[in-house]
């Protein structure tokens, strides 16, 4: 089984673009702060995740498809140079009979925005492109490319071994706030040593407002992943909905001291 740690393309209506780009240094500072907030916010919530796994034929025909729904939560931990992303998925409803054909297991792509975390920014070259009017909002496209030999927030796990992934792609960022609305990333080069010809991911983030809270959290709404080898192709779509804060109930009993 191939398992990826760290989509159908996300629909964005491009109305127009301007030639003016936002100064990069200030934008990366703002975005880094927003991603640090994301680190804390995403680890403090749970949600419902629906995963559509698809295996495709050479002509794009659907060979196998499976839909699963989970109670989902994630834990992000940074210790020294090690980034740990632990995901918990508890199935909802009665388990369905699984197909005998293997499907791709993907995890962690909802955190692709960590490319812009201050811890990882030095691992990438960033290039501002232009402001774009997207769905009535002016967003700055920023291209990124991993610097060979630097740390990366993603790896491919195959037969007990981890293979660091070198991403390149674009992110669309609100230049005033630094919030990332969308990030699209693919491999810089194929990985013939593991048989991987293509891998790309497209993630969209949206504002989430919790009851009785003024602060808005920007959290993943959908992540789409496609991967291809010489003879096989897969597409997974992860959708996230119904975010909620963790709630902890404690029951404390006090006994009177014995006389």
C-alpha positions as CSV (number, residue, x, y, z in Angstrom):
1,X,0.0,0.0,0.0
2,X,1.2,3.5,-0.8
3,X,0.4,6.0,1.9
4,X,1.0,9.7,1.7
5,X,1.4,12.0,4.6
6,X,1.6,15.7,4.9
7,X,-7.9,17.5,-5.5
8,X,-11.1,17.3,-9.1
9,X,-9.6,20.7,-9.4
10,X,-11.1,23.3,-7.0
11,X,-13.5,25.6,-8.7
12,X,-12.2,29.2,-8.7
13,X,-13.7,31.7,-11.1
14,X,-10.9,33.9,-12.4
15,X,-12.3,37.4,-13.2
16,X,-9.1,39.1,-14.0
17,X,-5.5,39.8,-12.9
18,X,-3.4,42.8,-12.3
19,X,0.3,43.2,-12.9
20,X,1.0,44.5,-9.4
21,X,2.3,42.1,-6.9
22,X,2.3,42.6,-3.1
23,X,5.8,43.0,-1.5
24,X,6.9,39.4,-0.6
25,X,8.6,39.9,2.8
26,X,5.6,41.5,4.5
27,X,3.2,39.0,2.9
28,X,5.2,36.0,4.1
29,X,5.4,37.5,7.6
30,X,1.6,37.9,7.7
31,X,1.0,34.5,6.2
32,X,3.4,32.8,8.6
33,X,1.5,34.3,11.6
34,X,-1.8,33.0,10.1
35,X,-0.4,29.5,9.6
36,X,0.9,29.5,13.2
37,X,-2.7,30.3,14.2
38,X,-3.9,27.5,12.0
39,X,-1.5,25.1,13.8
40,X,-3.2,25.9,17.1
41,X,-6.8,26.1,15.7
42,X,-6.8,22.9,13.7
43,X,-5.5,20.9,16.6
44,X,-8.3,22.2,18.9
45,X,-11.3,21.1,16.8
46,X,-12.9,18.0,15.5
47,X,-15.1,17.7,12.4
48,X,-16.8,15.3,10.0
49,X,-14.6,14.0,7.2
50,X,-16.0,12.4,4.0
51,X,-13.4,10.6,1.9
52,X,-14.1,9.5,-1.7
53,X,-11.5,7.1,-2.9
54,X,-11.3,6.3,-6.6
55,X,-9.2,4.0,-8.8
56,X,-9.1,5.0,-12.4
57,X,-8.3,3.2,-15.6
58,X,-6.0,4.3,-18.3
59,X,-8.8,6.3,-20.1
60,X,-10.0,7.9,-16.9
61,X,-12.8,5.3,-16.4
62,X,-13.8,4.7,-12.8
63,X,-12.7,1.1,-11.9
64,X,-13.3,1.1,-8.1
65,X,-14.9,3.8,-5.8
66,X,-15.6,3.9,-2.1
67,X,-17.0,6.6,0.1
68,X,-16.4,6.7,3.9
69,X,-17.4,9.1,6.6
70,X,-15.5,9.7,9.8
71,X,-15.3,11.6,13.0
72,X,-12.0,13.3,12.4
73,X,-9.5,15.1,14.5
74,X,-5.8,15.9,14.1
75,X,-2.9,16.5,16.4
76,X,0.1,18.6,15.2
77,X,3.3,18.4,17.2
78,X,6.8,19.9,16.4
79,X,9.7,18.5,18.4
80,X,13.1,19.6,17.4
81,X,13.4,18.9,13.7
82,X,10.5,16.4,13.7
83,X,7.0,17.4,12.6
84,X,4.4,14.9,13.7
85,X,0.9,14.8,12.2
86,X,-1.4,12.3,13.9
87,X,-4.9,11.9,12.5
88,X,-7.7,10.1,14.2
89,X,-10.6,8.7,12.1
90,X,-13.5,7.0,13.8
91,X,-15.9,5.5,11.2
92,X,-19.5,6.7,11.2
93,X,-22.4,4.2,10.6
94,X,-22.1,0.5,9.8
95,X,-18.9,-0.5,8.0
96,X,-19.4,-1.4,4.3
97,X,-17.9,-4.4,2.6
98,X,-14.5,-3.5,1.3
99,X,-13.5,-4.1,-2.3
100,X,-10.7,-6.6,-2.9
101,X,-9.0,-4.1,-5.2
102,X,-6.4,-1.8,-3.4
103,X,-7.2,1.9,-3.0
104,X,-4.9,4.7,-2.2
105,X,-4.6,5.8,1.4
106,X,-3.9,9.5,1.8
107,X,-3.5,11.5,5.0
108,X,-2.2,14.9,6.1
109,X,-2.9,16.8,2.9
110,X,-5.3,19.2,4.8
111,X,-2.1,20.7,6.4
112,X,-0.4,21.5,3.1
113,X,-0.5,25.2,4.2
114,X,2.3,24.4,6.6
115,X,4.6,25.2,3.7
116,X,4.1,28.8,4.8
117,X,4.8,28.1,8.5
118,X,7.9,30.1,9.7
119,X,9.6,26.8,10.5
120,X,9.4,25.7,6.8
121,X,9.6,29.0,4.9
122,X,13.4,28.8,4.6
123,X,13.0,25.5,2.8
124,X,11.2,27.1,-0.2
125,X,11.8,29.8,-2.8
126,X,8.8,32.1,-3.1
127,X,7.9,34.3,-6.0
128,X,4.9,36.7,-6.1
129,X,3.1,36.6,-9.4
130,X,0.1,39.0,-9.5
131,X,-3.1,40.0,-7.7
132,X,-6.1,38.1,-9.1
133,X,-9.8,38.9,-8.7
134,X,-11.2,35.6,-7.6
135,X,-14.8,35.3,-6.7
136,X,-14.9,39.0,-5.8
137,X,-11.8,38.9,-3.7
138,X,-8.3,40.2,-4.6
139,X,-5.9,37.4,-3.8
140,X,-2.1,37.3,-4.3
141,X,-0.8,34.3,-6.2
142,X,2.6,33.2,-4.7
143,X,4.6,30.5,-6.4
144,X,6.8,28.2,-4.3
145,X,9.5,25.6,-5.0
146,X,11.2,23.4,-2.5
147,X,15.0,23.8,-2.1
148,X,16.7,20.5,-2.5
149,X,18.1,19.1,0.8
150,X,16.0,21.3,3.1
151,X,13.3,20.0,5.5
152,X,9.8,19.3,4.1
153,X,6.4,19.0,5.8
154,X,5.4,16.0,3.7
155,X,6.7,12.4,3.0
156,X,5.6,9.3,1.2
157,X,5.5,6.2,3.3
158,X,6.1,3.0,1.4
159,X,7.0,-0.4,2.8
160,X,8.0,1.1,6.1
161,X,10.3,3.7,4.6
162,X,9.7,7.5,4.4
163,X,10.5,9.4,1.2
164,X,10.5,13.3,1.6
165,X,8.3,15.0,-1.0
166,X,9.6,18.1,-2.8
167,X,6.7,20.3,-3.6
168,X,6.3,23.1,-6.1
169,X,3.1,25.0,-6.9
170,X,1.1,28.1,-6.1
171,X,-0.9,29.5,-3.2
172,X,-3.6,32.2,-3.3
173,X,-3.4,34.5,-0.3
174,X,-5.3,37.5,1.0
175,X,-2.6,40.2,0.9
176,X,-4.1,42.2,3.8
177,X,-4.7,39.4,6.3
178,X,-2.3,36.6,5.1
179,X,-5.0,34.0,5.0
180,X,-4.4,31.2,2.5
181,X,-7.6,30.4,0.5
182,X,-6.2,27.8,-1.8
183,X,-2.9,25.9,-2.3
184,X,-2.0,23.7,-5.3
185,X,1.2,21.6,-5.1
186,X,2.8,18.9,-7.2
187,X,6.0,17.0,-7.3
188,X,9.0,18.9,-8.7
189,X,10.1,15.6,-10.4
190,X,8.8,12.1,-10.7
191,X,10.0,9.5,-8.2
192,X,10.9,6.5,-10.5
193,X,12.7,4.7,-7.6
194,X,9.2,4.1,-6.1
195,X,7.3,4.0,-9.3
196,X,5.5,7.3,-8.8
197,X,5.1,9.3,-12.0
198,X,2.8,12.0,-10.7
199,X,1.4,13.4,-7.5
200,X,-0.5,16.6,-6.9
201,X,-2.8,18.1,-4.3
202,X,-5.2,21.0,-4.3
203,X,-6.6,22.2,-1.0
204,X,-9.1,25.0,-0.3
205,X,-9.5,26.8,3.1
206,X,-12.6,28.7,4.3
207,X,-13.5,30.8,7.3
208,X,-15.2,28.9,10.1
209,X,-17.1,30.8,12.8
210,X,-17.8,29.1,16.1
211,X,-20.7,30.0,18.3
212,X,-20.0,32.5,21.1
213,X,-16.6,33.3,19.6
214,X,-15.6,36.4,17.8
215,X,-12.5,35.0,16.2
216,X,-12.7,33.3,12.8
217,X,-10.6,30.2,12.1
218,X,-9.5,29.4,8.5
219,X,-9.7,25.6,8.2
220,X,-9.7,23.1,5.3
221,X,-12.9,22.5,3.4
222,X,-11.7,20.1,0.7
223,X,-8.5,18.4,-0.3
224,X,-8.1,16.6,-3.6
225,X,-5.2,14.3,-4.3
226,X,-4.2,12.5,-7.5
227,X,-1.4,10.1,-7.9
228,X,-0.2,8.0,-10.9
229,X,2.2,5.2,-11.6
230,X,3.0,3.6,-14.9
231,X,-0.1,1.4,-14.9
232,X,-2.4,2.8,-12.2
233,X,-4.1,6.1,-11.2
234,X,-5.9,7.2,-8.1
235,X,-8.0,10.2,-7.0
236,X,-9.0,10.9,-3.4
237,X,-11.3,13.7,-2.3
238,X,-11.4,14.6,1.4
239,X,-14.2,16.9,2.5
240,X,-14.4,18.5,5.9
241,X,-17.6,19.9,7.5
242,X,-19.3,20.5,10.8
243,X,-16.3,21.8,12.8
244,X,-16.7,21.9,16.5
245,X,-14.5,22.7,19.5
246,X,-13.4,20.0,21.9
247,X,-15.5,19.8,25.0
248,X,-14.4,18.1,28.2
249,X,-16.7,17.3,31.0
250,X,-15.3,16.5,34.5
251,X,-17.0,15.1,37.5
252,X,-15.4,15.9,40.8
253,X,-16.6,14.4,44.1
254,X,-15.4,15.7,47.4
255,X,-15.7,13.5,50.5
256,X,-15.7,14.9,54.0
257,X,-12.6,14.0,56.1
258,X,-13.1,11.1,58.5
259,X,-13.3,12.1,62.1
